[in-house]
């Protein structure tokens, strides 16, 4: 019983991360597939292009994850400030 409660408790808090990272995952998938197709069309050596996909996903995530964190933090800071009438800035 205690384990089920712990799992449900953690599930609630993991939903925020899922909501934040879902758009990044979709964008990564789209950009990686686009880069893979370009690499396959421009090379006679590449067969699958998995290395191109991995590089694109990694570089996109490294660049956009901090932007998403700051964006979501700023958005919630603004929204919660409006809802609670806290005027910190």
C-alpha distance (Angstrom), angle and dihedral (degrees) to the residues before:
residue distance angle dihedral
X1 . . .
X2 3.80 . .
X3 3.80 91.2 .
X4 3.80 92.0 54.5
X5 3.80 90.5 51.2
X6 3.81 90.8 50.1
X7 3.79 91.8 49.8
X8 3.81 92.5 49.5
X9 3.81 90.9 46.2
X10 3.81 91.5 52.2
X11 3.80 91.7 44.0
X12 3.79 91.5 59.0
X13 3.81 92.2 53.6
X14 3.79 94.1 43.5
X15 3.80 92.0 58.5
X16 3.81 90.8 74.5
X17 3.80 90.4 57.7
X18 3.78 91.2 45.7
X19 3.80 91.9 52.5
X20 3.80 90.9 48.1
X21 3.81 96.8 46.7
X22 3.81 99.5 39.7
X23 3.84 95.1 81.5
X24 3.80 90.0 46.6
X25 3.80 90.5 53.0
X26 3.79 92.6 50.0
X27 3.79 92.2 47.9
X28 3.81 90.8 47.6
X29 3.77 91.7 51.6
X30 3.80 93.2 49.2
X31 3.81 96.1 45.6
X32 3.81 93.4 44.1
X33 3.79 92.6 52.0
X34 3.79 90.5 47.7
X35 3.82 91.1 50.8
X36 3.81 91.0 46.5
X37 3.80 92.2 53.7
X38 3.80 91.5 48.5
X39 3.81 91.5 49.2
X40 3.79 92.9 48.4
X41 3.79 92.2 48.7
X42 3.79 92.9 50.0
X43 3.81 98.6 45.6
X44 3.77 135.5 57.3
X45 3.82 92.2 -165.0
X46 3.80 101.0 58.5
X47 3.78 115.2 87.6
X48 3.80 105.0 175.9
X49 3.82 106.8 0.9
X50 3.79 96.8 -140.6
X51 3.81 91.8 144.0
X52 3.79 90.6 57.3
X53 3.80 91.0 49.9
X54 3.80 92.7 49.6
X55 3.78 92.6 48.4
X56 3.78 92.5 48.8
X57 3.81 93.3 47.5
X58 3.78 92.5 48.1
X59 3.79 95.8 47.0
X60 3.81 92.9 45.3
X61 3.80 92.2 49.2
X62 3.80 93.2 48.0
X63 3.79 90.8 51.9
X64 3.81 101.1 40.2
X65 3.82 104.4 36.0
X66 3.83 94.2 74.2
X67 3.80 90.0 45.6
X68 3.80 90.6 53.1
X69 3.81 92.2 47.1
X70 3.80 92.6 51.4
X71 3.79 91.3 43.0
X72 3.79 95.3 51.3
X73 3.81 91.7 42.7
X74 3.78 91.8 51.4
X75 3.79 92.2 45.2
X76 3.80 93.8 51.3
X77 3.80 91.8 42.2
X78 3.80 88.8 54.8
X79 3.82 95.5 43.2
X80 3.80 95.7 45.1
X81 3.80 90.0 45.2
X82 3.80 89.7 54.8
X83 3.81 93.5 45.7
X84 3.79 95.1 48.3
X85 3.83 97.4 36.2
X86 3.79 91.9 -123.2
X87 3.77 109.7 152.6
X88 3.77 103.0 -165.5
X89 3.79 96.8 151.1
